[in-house]
Structure formats: C-alpha cells, structure tokens
Amino acid sequence: MDYRKYVIALREKAKVGPKGFQQLLMSFGSPEKVYEVSKEELSSLPQITSQKAEQILKSQDSLPEIEEHLLYLEEQKIGLLTILDDDYPKLLKQIDDPPPLLYFQGEFPVRGQILVAVIGAHRRYTTGGIELAVQIGKNLAQRRVVVVSGLAEGIDSAAHLGAIRQGGKTYAVLGSGLNKIFPADNVTLAKEITKNGALITEYNLGVPVKVGRLMARNRIVVGLSQAVIVVEMDENSPGTMDAANTAIKQGKPLFVMRKENSQKVEELIAEGAVLLQGVEDLDLVVNFI
C-alpha cells in the first residue's frame, strides 16, 4: 500500500496543516488509519473542527486521482518525500511544524553533508552584498558544505551562483510548485541548481507563489541547515529577519555580516548572533557546527 497517497490527500485535499497532520499521526498512528475513524473521533481533536473532519473523510474520494498524479511525478522525475520516510531530513523533522510532504528535483537528500543557509536582502541589496554572497557560496562549496537558500532575487541567488561556480551543491527552497519558479528570471538558475543540487518545496505542481508561502519556506531553509549566515539586510528586509528569528527559535547557530548601519543586525547580535568579518571567518561557521 502506498501511504504517500494518504499523506497527499490529508495535506492537499483536506488542507490539513503541518501541526494538524502531526496531531493526526499521534492520535491514530498512520495516515491510512485516519480514514478508518469516525467524524466524531476526528473532531474531538483540538486541531480538527467538525468541518475539517468532514473535509478529511471526503478527501479519500480523491485517492484514485492522487495515484495517477504519483505516476505523473515519477514520469517527470520529480521526487517526493513524506515525513514518514527514512530519508526525510532529520533536522527538518525536529522543528515545530515540519512539512508533511517535500517535492524535489535533483539530488536530495544527501546524507553526511553539512548544510548551511545563506540568506539576505532580495530588494534593497548592494553590489558589495551580492559580491560577498557569491564569495560565501564559493568558499562554503570549497569546504564541501551544501549552500541552502530561497532562490529569491539578490543575496539568495548570489549564494546559489557562488556554489555552482565552485562546482558545489546548493539547495533552493521554493515558495511555490516546482513548475512555478519565482522570480521568473531565475528559471535558468533553477535548472543549473538541479544539475548538482536540488529544488525543494512543500507545494505540489501548479501552486503559485504567495507572500505567505515565501515566508513559510523560511522554516524549511533554516530547518534543513545546521547554521545560518545573514549576508546583508536593512530595516526593510522582513523575510530575512523572519528567517533569522526562525534560526534563533530553532536553536540554530546564527552568523551575520555587514554590520554597518543596520539596527536589525545589531538586534540579532544582541540576541546571540556571531559577527563575521569576512569570508576568511567561514571556518568559524564550519567549526561551530
């Protein structure tokens, strides 16, 4: 029996969120068992309303359609991991709200490698910040570290590019389906990433980008990683600040660069982030892990 179809039905047809999904597993033991209980049993759970219980039971009608979709994903060489799989990244599994599903293109996951998130401004970035992000990507790749970021314009893209130029691995976490690359200008970069790394998302094919989804991917970028480096940010970098705060919440080592004139960076340092003076300090990151 392919349990993946039940995970997809719960997550995408019944719209059960990550925490609700965890509660269902804890209560009934497996996604298949969820469909063997009554509406009353489902709605007795704190995260499950009566309406949600109806959605859950109704979602089993979509199982034949989901089986066909799984075959299509296989034909398209799109991988699928569920939180029940042995290969599901262990660090990501430990966060408060791990994604029940991960779709990916490329080589993922890779065991025994260090993963470091490199993040920063995607609008108000500077030329110096871009150059620094490229150098960080290159230097981490030289150290056989996998660079994790979000494929956004600016610092994210530069970090991915640096790793690629060095022949290293990089993972891009999307806030959309794999066939809805955002920004569209990064389609070519996305293809390059899959040659020696991977595109990763919790969203199925066809799901468009939304601000909330872009913010939600931060927990995955950070959750996959053993440490986080903030390259550049300003007072108007809510996504970067959210990712940095997520790192603090998850207890991940947080490093910051380009301290000058940024109150937000000062705040992160006050909360325990370590200031790096330049790429020559990257050994501190690797040794800290």
Secondary structure, 3 states (H helix, E strand, C coil): CCCHHHHHHHHHHCCCCHHHHHHHHHHHCCHHHHCCCCHHHHHCCCCCCHHHHHHHHHHHHHHHHHHHHHHHHHHCCCEEEECCCCCCCHHHHCCCCCCCEEEEEECCCCCCCEEEEEECCCCCCCHHHHHHHHHHHHHHHHCCEEEEECCCCCHHHHHHHHHHHCCCCEEEECCCCCCCCCCHHHHHHHHHHHHHCEEEECCCCCCCCCHHHHHHHHHHHHHHCCEEEECCCCCCCHHHHHHHHHHHHHCCCEEECCCCCCHHHHHHHHCCCEECCCHHHHHHHHHHC
